[in-house]
Amino acid sequence: MTPRRLMPALAAALLVLAAACVPTTTPDGAACAEASVEVTLAFTDEGLDPSAPSVCRDQEITLRVTSHADGVLHIHGYDDAVPAFQVAAGDETEVTFTAGRSGQFPVEFHATNDPAGVEVGVFTVHEP
């Protein structure tokens, strides 16, 4: 097989591997029955803690985020519900929105001094 023909197979294998790295623990029925939930996130030198927060579709989510650095966080795929928001080192930032779509959504951090951005975690919204 030529390298060009291997690319689609390699891309598919990488997607499967990446999906396997994300915890798929589904919240139990009681957790999904809650109308609103609070999720505490800490952005550290190692990344997002927890790295894969999860909620259920249609819940009102309040994110409480602390950060070790100044910059901007955003959740890809949730840009309309949760526009990119500023975080400041040592401060807590609170953002509230409704989780209207299920799936896995990358969380990206853009440092003030490096706007390129880096993926720091995955936000998962489960079907209730």
DAPEJO-V114180 format. One record per residue. N is the residue number from 0. RES is the residue in three letters. OMEGA is omega in radians with two decimals (none if undefined). D_FIRST is the distance of its C-alpha to the first C-alpha in Angstrom with 2 decimals. Layout:
((N;RES;OMEGA;D_FIRST) (N;RES;OMEGA;D_FIRST))
This chain:
((0;MET;3.13;0.00) (1;THR;3.13;3.80) (2;PRO;-3.13;6.59) (3;ARG;3.14;8.21) (4;ARG;3.12;6.31) (5;LEU;-3.04;6.74) (6;MET;3.13;10.33) (7;PRO;3.13;11.89) (8;ALA;3.12;11.02) (9;LEU;3.12;12.31) (10;ALA;3.12;15.26) (11;ALA;3.14;16.14) (12;ALA;3.12;16.19) (13;LEU;3.10;18.40) (14;LEU;3.11;20.69) (15;VAL;3.13;21.23) (16;LEU;3.14;21.98) (17;ALA;3.12;24.33) (18;ALA;3.14;26.10) (19;ALA;-3.11;26.64) (20;CYS;-3.12;28.41) (21;VAL;3.12;31.00) (22;PRO;-3.10;33.89) (23;THR;3.13;34.32) (24;THR;3.14;37.94) (25;THR;3.07;39.74) (26;PRO;-3.14;43.37) (27;ASP;-3.09;45.79) (28;GLY;-3.14;47.82) (29;ALA;3.14;50.79) (30;ALA;3.14;48.81) (31;CYS;-3.14;47.42) (32;ALA;3.12;50.98) (33;GLU;-3.13;52.17) (34;ALA;-3.14;52.70) (35;SER;3.12;52.02) (36;VAL;3.03;50.48) (37;GLU;3.13;50.55) (38;VAL;3.11;47.50) (39;THR;-3.13;48.15) (40;LEU;3.05;45.38) (41;ALA;3.05;45.56) (42;PHE;-3.08;43.31) (43;THR;3.07;43.39) (44;ASP;-3.11;41.72) (45;GLU;-3.12;39.17) (46;GLY;-3.10;38.42) (47;LEU;3.12;39.83) (48;ASP;0.01;41.95) (49;PRO;-3.06;41.23) (50;SER;-3.11;37.62) (51;ALA;3.11;37.04) (52;PRO;3.14;40.34) (53;SER;3.14;40.49) (54;VAL;3.11;43.00) (55;CYS;3.14;43.38) (56;ARG;3.11;43.17) (57;ASP;3.05;46.55) (58;GLN;2.98;48.07) (59;GLU;-3.05;49.87) (60;ILE;2.96;48.25) (61;THR;3.06;50.10) (62;LEU;3.02;47.92) (63;ARG;-2.98;49.93) (64;VAL;2.95;47.91) (65;THR;-3.07;48.94) (66;SER;3.08;47.10) (67;HIS;-3.08;47.28) (68;ALA;3.06;46.58) (69;ASP;3.09;47.54) (70;GLY;-3.11;44.98) (71;VAL;3.03;43.62) (72;LEU;2.97;41.78) (73;HIS;-3.12;40.11) (74;ILE;3.12;38.20) (75;HIS;3.14;35.29) (76;GLY;3.09;35.76) (77;TYR;-3.06;39.46) (78;ASP;3.13;40.51) (79;ASP;-3.10;43.13) (80;ALA;-3.09;44.77) (81;VAL;3.09;44.44) (82;PRO;3.09;44.44) (83;ALA;-3.10;43.39) (84;PHE;-3.14;46.33) (85;GLN;2.96;47.85) (86;VAL;-3.14;48.17) (87;ALA;-3.13;50.48) (88;ALA;3.08;50.50) (89;GLY;-3.14;52.90) (90;ASP;3.02;53.63) (91;GLU;3.09;52.75) (92;THR;-3.12;51.37) (93;GLU;3.13;51.72) (94;VAL;3.14;49.71) (95;THR;3.14;50.34) (96;PHE;3.06;48.26) (97;THR;3.13;47.37) (98;ALA;-3.03;43.94) (99;GLY;-3.12;43.34) (100;ARG;3.08;39.60) (101;SER;3.12;37.66) (102;GLY;3.10;34.30) (103;GLN;-3.00;33.06) (104;PHE;-3.14;33.96) (105;PRO;3.04;33.12) (106;VAL;-3.07;36.28) (107;GLU;3.11;36.19) (108;PHE;3.06;38.78) (109;HIS;3.12;39.70) (110;ALA;3.14;42.01) (111;THR;-3.09;44.93) (112;ASN;-3.14;43.98) (113;ASP;-3.03;40.19) (114;PRO;-3.11;39.56) (115;ALA;3.10;35.74) (116;GLY;3.12;35.73) (117;VAL;3.10;33.89) (118;GLU;-3.08;32.94) (119;VAL;-3.13;35.44) (120;GLY;3.13;35.12) (121;VAL;3.09;34.41) (122;PHE;-3.08;37.24) (123;THR;3.07;36.81) (124;VAL;-3.10;38.93) (125;HIS;2.96;39.10) (126;GLU;3.14;40.43) (127;PRO;none;43.96))
